[in-house]
């Protein structure tokens, strides 16, 4: 039975969702304009400059959406007691090893999948997650190219809207056996260990997408069944995982470490290290056992 969502004091869910719709489709307009080589709305520069950052390329599109979202959350909810953490500005508001001192924290990725955005694959997303006590309670995953706006509210459920507000709901696949499951893995972040792990598990099919948001959306539509992330020299960050996790878990799916332990956010370390598994939830525990067993063989002592 649905329960009332836990939100910051003085905040109504419908008002929050209404404002998030406005901010999300505004972000979509900015990104789609840049992708077409057109002048983006809201006065942002038309020039799509790209610089190489610590974690990969950062474009004018990343920065414009970042400004749009942060400014919008601040102006629309000036009386709400929460803080904002974004991939583009996290070094300005956080210190290594020290969690941000706030019960409620927005974790944003203004453009997850910048490489795919620049290549024109369409496999990019915008992530917004509202986190409380190290766990996401609400998530938004926007896929501009396919005009999908995914919401997930813990205790309420998950759904997808288009620009006109028409809703569709999650439709997990009925595939259950390991050799029938369709895995979606990263297109850009793969190493030899991940390739060996995928080969050892004998999935029915393996697909490769860009953004984590796109991968999880494919699970929500029933097109795929699980997603694996295996950290190596680098690891995904809080802003990669928080919003997709919220939407997937609110729908009844699972998103954990391979040992079954939960992901934790705002710990003082934005890296999500280890082996992470997202699935439609059925047989998730057995899947974790299989993956952990193979990782121990492939990379003994790896902390999943």
N, C-alpha and C positions, 0 to 999 in steps of 0.2 A: 504494500500500500504506500503511495507517495507520502512523503513527509514534508513539513515546511523546511525550506532551505535555510541554512544558517548563514546570515549576512551581517555586515557591520550594522551597528545600532543606527536606527533612523533611515535605513535604506530599504525601499520596496523593490521586489524582484522585477515587476513589470516596468518600472521606471528605469532600472538598470539595463534591462534587455533592450528597451526602446533606444536608450542613448548608445548602447553598444552597436545596435543596427546602424545607426547614423554614422558612427565613427568607422565601422567596418566597411560600409559601402563607399564612404569617402576615401578610405585607404585604397579600395579597389579602383576607384576612378583615377587616383594618382598613379598607381602602378600600370594600369592599362594605357594611360596616356603616354607614360615613358616608354612602354613597350612598343607603341605605335610611332614613336618619334614626334609626338604632339606636345604642345605646352600643357603641363598638368594644371589642374584647378588649384584654387586657394593661394595663388601667387608664387608657387615654387618655380625654381629655375627650370627652363626647358632643356638645358644641357645635361645629358646623362654622363656625368664624369664618374670614373671608376678608379679607386685607389686600393692598393694592396694593404690590408690590415693584418693584425696579429693572427686572426682566425680565418683569413681568406679575404676575398674581394669585398669592398664596401662601396656602394654606388650612391649617386645622388638620390635614387629612388628609396634606398634604405633610410637615408637621413631625412628625406621629406616625410615619409610615413611615420618615422619615429617622432618627429616634431608634431605631426598632426594628432597622433594618438596621445602623446603625453600632454599636449596642450588641451586636448578635448577632455581627458579624464580630470585634469585639474580644474578646468572651468565649469564642467558640468556637475562636479561633485566636490566643490570647495569645502563643504562642511563635514565631509566624511573622513574619519581618522584612518587613513591608510597611506602607504608609501608606494613608490613606483620604481621598478627595476627593469631596465631595458638592455638588450644586447649592446646597443650603440652607446650607452651612457653609464653602464654599470660601474666602471672604474671611478666615476665621479661621486657615486652614492654609496659605495661599499668598500670594505677593507678585507683583504685576504685573511681568512681564519676567523672572522667575526660576523655572525649573522646580523642582518639588518634588524634594528630594534623596533619591531612593529608587529602587532598581532596579525594584521592584514597587509598583504603585499601583492601588488600587481607585478607579474613577470611577463614581459613582452618581447616578442621577436617581430619587428616590423616587416622583415622580409626573410623568411626561412627558405633557403634554396636560392641564394643570390646567383650562383653559377648557372643554375637552370633558367633563372629569369633572364640573365644576359645572353644565354644561348637560344632563348626563345622556345624552350620545350613546353612551357606552360606548367611545369611541375614545381610550383613555388606556392607559398602560403603566408598568411599573416596569423600570428599566434598571440592570444591574450589569455592569461590565466590569473585568477584571483586565489591566492594561497593563504591558508590559515594554519598556523602551527605545523609548518613543514609539509602540508598536504594540500593539493588543489581542491577547491570546493566548487569552482565554476571555470569553464573553459570556452574559448571561442577559437575556431579554426576557419579562416576565410580562404577560399580558393577562387581568386578573381577570374581566371580564364574559363572555368566551368560554371561560374556564377553560383557557387555553393557557399552558404554561410552556416557552419555547423555550430550548434550550441550544446553544451553539456552542463547540467546542474545536478550536483550530487543530491540524491533524495527525490529528484523530479524526473530526470531522464535526459535523453539526447534526441535532437532532431536537426533537420537541415531546412533552410529557407532559401528561396531565390529573391530577387530584388522586389518582386511584387508581394512578397510575404507568404507565398504558397509553401506549405510545409510537406516534407516527407520524413519518414521515420527510419530508424536503422533496420537493416535486413541482413543479419548475419547469415553466413552460409550454413548448410547442414553437413558439410564435410567434417568428419571426426577422426578418421584413422590417419596416422602420420604419413603414410605413403599416398594419401589423397590430398593432403593439405597443400595450399598454395602459399608459398613464402614470398613476402616482399622485402627486399633488402636495399641497401643504399646503392645509388649509382656511382657516387664519387668517393665514398669513404669505405674502402675495402682493402683488406690485406690477405696474406697467404693463410693466416689462421682462420679467418672467416670463410674463405673459400673451402678449406678443408672441413670445417664444421658443417657447412651447407651440404657438401658432397657426402659426408658420413651419415647424415640424417635421412637421406633418400626421400625428400619431399616429392609430392606429385608434380609440382611445377615451381619454378623460381622466376620472379619478376623483379625488375630494378626500377625504382622511382627516385625522384629528387627529394623534396621536402618530407620531413617526418609527418607533417600535417597531411600531405597527399597519401602517404603510406597508410596512416590510420584511417583516413576517409575511405580507402579502398577496402579495408576490413569492415567498416561500418556499412558499406554498400553490399557486402557479400562477395566482392570480386576476389579478395584474397582472405587469408585466415590468420596469418601471424607475421610479425616483424621482429627481426633480431638485430641487436646492436652489440658490437664487441669492440671495446675500447683498446687502443694500442698506444702509439705515440701521442695521439690526441684522443679526446673523449667528447661526446655530445655535452651540451650545457643545459642548465635549468630551463632556459627559454626555448630550447629545441623540444623538450619533453613535456613540460607542465600542462600546456593547453591540450595537446593531443591526448595525454593521459586522462585529463578531466572528462573530455568528451567520450572517450572509449569506456571508462569505468562507469560513468553515469548511464551508459547504454547497457551495462551488464557484462562488459568485457573485463579483461585483466591486463595490468601493466606492472611488471615486477622485475626484480633481479632474478637470475636463473636459480637462485636458492629459495625463491619464493618471497623474499623480504621486500618490503615496499620501497619505492623511490622516495627520497626526502629532499625537500627544497629549502632554500635559505638556511643553509648549514654553515655558511662561511666559506664554502668551496663550491663554485658554480659548476664544477665538472661532475657529470654523471658517469662515473667509472664503473667498469665491470661488464658483465653480459646482461643486457636488458631484453626482456621478452614481452611483447604486446600480442594479445590474441583475443579471439571472440569469447574466450573464457572456458569453453567446454574442454575438459581434459587438460587444463592449463598446468595443474600440478604434475601430471605425468610427462607433459612436454618439458617442464623444467627439469625433471629428473633425467630425461634422455639427453637434453642439452648439456647439463652439468657433467654427466658421465663422459660425454664425448670431449668436452673441453679439458677435463682432467687428463685425458689421453693425449690431446693435441698440445696443450700448454700446461703441464703439471704445476700446481701451486698457484695458478691464476685465480685471483679473488673475484668470484662472480657477483 
